[in-house]
Amino acid sequence: MAFYQFIKTQKIPATMSAVWDFMSSPMNLKDITPSYMNFTVTNQSGQGKMYPGMIITYTVSPLMGIPLNWMTEITHVKEMEYFVDEQRSGPYKLWHHQHKIEPIEGGVIMTDIVTYAPPLGMLGQLANILFIRRQLESIFEFRRLAVEKKFGIY
C-alpha cells in the first residue's frame, strides 16, 4: 500500500481562541469545503464541542457528483493546540489529518498534515497521480481562501 502525505501551512491574523473555535467545530467544515463536493454533516454528534472519540459522519461527492458516506473519529484533542481526525469508513484506505495551531507575532500559524492512502492498490496509486492529489490540493486551496475571507490576510 502506497502512503502519501502533504503539509499545508497558513498564517492567520486572528487570536488563537478565534481560530481554534472555528477550526474545531465540525459544523464549519461545510464553509471551508468547495460547494461542488456537496459536503453535509449527517449526524448530531458533529454539532457539539469536539472531544476524543467523537464520531462525525458526512456525505461528500468528490468524484462525478457520486455521493459517498464518510465517517471520521476525532482521536486526539489538545485544546488550543491540535486535533486529529481519522477516517473509520470512507473513500480512502487510510486518512489521518492533523490540525495544528501555534501563536506567531500578529496571529496564528495553522498547519495541516494529511497522511492518506488511496484504495485499490496500484489503481489507487494511478488515481492519485491522475487526480486525487490534485483534487486534495484544490480543496485545501479553497480552504485557504475561505479562511482568508473569514479572518483576513496575514
C-alpha positions in Angstrom: 0.0 0.0 0.0 1.4 3.4 -1.0 1.1 6.2 1.5 1.1 9.9 0.6 1.5 13.0 2.8 1.2 16.7 2.3 1.6 19.6 4.6 -0.1 22.9 4.3 0.5 26.0 6.5 -1.4 29.3 6.6 -0.7 32.4 8.7 -3.9 33.9 10.0 -4.3 37.4 11.6 -6.6 36.3 14.4 -6.4 35.1 18.0 -5.7 31.5 19.0 -9.2 31.2 20.5 -10.9 32.6 17.4 -9.1 30.2 15.1 -9.5 27.2 17.5 -13.2 27.8 17.9 -13.7 28.0 14.2 -11.5 25.1 13.1 -12.5 22.7 15.9 -16.2 22.9 15.1 -17.3 20.2 12.7 -20.3 22.4 11.6 -17.8 24.8 10.0 -16.4 22.2 7.6 -19.0 23.0 5.0 -17.9 26.6 4.9 -14.3 25.6 4.0 -15.2 22.9 1.5 -15.9 23.6 -2.2 -19.7 23.5 -2.9 -19.3 21.0 -5.7 -18.3 18.4 -3.1 -21.9 18.6 -1.7 -20.4 18.2 1.8 -23.0 17.6 4.6 -22.5 16.6 8.2 -25.2 13.8 8.7 -25.1 13.1 12.5 -26.0 15.2 15.5 -22.8 14.4 17.5 -20.9 16.5 14.9 -22.6 19.7 16.3 -21.1 19.8 19.8 -17.7 20.6 21.2 -15.0 18.4 19.8 -13.7 15.6 22.1 -11.5 12.4 21.6 -13.7 9.6 20.5 -16.2 11.9 18.7 -17.6 10.3 15.6 -18.7 12.5 12.7 -20.4 11.3 9.6 -20.7 13.1 6.3 -21.8 12.7 2.8 -19.5 14.1 0.2 -19.3 13.9 -3.6 -15.7 14.0 -4.6 -16.0 12.3 -8.0 -18.5 13.0 -10.7 -21.2 14.0 -8.2 -21.5 10.5 -6.8 -22.3 10.8 -3.1 -20.2 8.8 -0.6 -20.6 8.3 3.1 -17.6 9.2 5.2 -17.1 8.6 8.9 -14.2 10.1 10.9 -13.3 9.8 14.5 -11.6 12.6 16.4 -8.8 10.6 18.0 -6.7 13.3 19.7 -7.5 16.8 21.0 -5.2 19.1 22.9 -7.3 22.3 23.4 -5.9 25.3 21.6 -3.1 23.3 20.0 -4.2 20.4 17.8 -6.7 17.8 17.0 -6.6 14.7 14.8 -9.3 13.2 12.7 -9.0 9.7 11.3 -11.3 8.0 8.7 -13.1 5.0 10.0 -15.2 4.4 6.9 -15.0 6.3 3.6 -13.2 6.7 0.3 -9.6 6.2 1.4 -7.8 3.1 2.7 -6.2 5.4 5.2 -6.9 9.1 6.2 -5.1 10.7 9.1 -5.4 14.5 9.3 -3.6 16.6 12.0 -4.8 20.1 12.5 -2.3 22.3 14.5 -2.3 25.9 15.5 0.5 27.9 17.1 0.8 31.5 18.1 3.0 33.8 16.0 3.5 37.5 16.1 0.3 39.1 14.8 -1.7 35.9 14.7 -1.6 32.2 14.3 0.0 29.7 12.1 -2.2 26.8 11.2 -0.7 23.6 9.9 -2.5 20.7 8.3 -0.7 17.4 8.0 -2.6 14.9 5.9 -1.4 11.3 5.5 -3.5 9.2 3.2 -3.6 6.0 1.1 -6.0 5.6 -1.8 -7.9 2.4 -2.1 -7.4 -0.3 -4.8 -3.7 -0.8 -4.7 -2.0 0.0 -8.0 -5.2 1.5 -9.4 -5.3 3.8 -6.4 -1.7 4.9 -6.9 -2.5 5.7 -10.5 -5.6 7.6 -9.5 -3.5 9.6 -7.0 -1.2 10.6 -9.9 -4.0 11.4 -12.2 -6.5 13.2 -9.9 -6.6 12.5 -6.2 -3.6 14.6 -5.2 -4.6 17.5 -7.4 -8.2 17.4 -6.0 -6.8 17.4 -2.5 -4.6 20.4 -3.3 -7.6 22.2 -4.9 -9.7 21.5 -1.8 -7.0 22.9 0.5 -6.5 25.9 -1.7 -10.3 26.6 -1.4 -10.0 26.2 2.3 -7.1 28.7 2.4 -9.1 31.3 0.6 -12.2 30.6 2.8 -10.1 31.1 5.9 -8.6 34.3 4.5 -12.2 35.5 3.7 -13.2 34.8 7.3 -10.1 36.1 9.2 -8.3 38.3 6.7 -4.9 38.1 5.0 -1.8 37.9 7.2 
